[in-house]
């Protein structure tokens, strides 16, 4: 029996995340997978790979597969400070993630922030998709997590 896509992605993330980052946690569901470090429950700052309605990305019909980091605090200013911190340290991660990694408001929730990319109309039946998604999530985790762990300045 083949595992659903995001269960496969979760297994791959657990296997591929560098050990030095610590104990990575995942929670897969039908439309995505959430990734975090630390406690048993995902925090407001986490990584995700998830299906979105494409209309949130570019206004077209269809779906998008969004991959990246989210800051989902209730306070918009905290979320902005998190992405400001990441932007202030782009020299440490931009080459690893490339121009595809957008720093912006979250799709459909303007109080949240993200560093992510969207794959438009990804072939959900592609047998290589789980590996491609898992590897890209690990790219985000490996590039951004060390920066997120740096002390944050009040003026970030």
Phi, psi and omega in degrees: 000130180275137177288147173302156186314306188283340169292319176297315179301315180301315179299318180294320178297316179300323182282328189261346182291131181303135182302327184294347177279348178101195186281103180275142179240149177223154172218111181265149173216179187302327185248008180174186176216138178250141184229136179203173177239151175102229188300178182288340181245139180299139177274183180289340176250119185200176177250153177212154163233122186207154175276135176233155169293129183300335181301333178287338184268305184224011176083357182271167174283160178112199181233162174228146175254110182264134183227129175156204184254142177233143168242111188238041175292157178294327182272115180304325181293325176294315179301317179295320178297323179296311181288331174298317177301314179296317178296322179294342180243026181304330181299339181271346183224340188300317180299326180286327184259337177076182182292341180298331181283106180265136172260115188196179172290157180287148179299114175081003178216089190289354175272343178268161178232160184211156162234103188201177176223159179235129174263117185278130177049046176303143179283099184291349178264355181295123182295342179268355186298317181302315179295315181299317179292312180302316180296321181290322175299316180296326173303313180296313181300313183294326182278318188268326186301316177300324179290319179297335181274352176290150175302139179261130178281149179297332182269008177297000000 
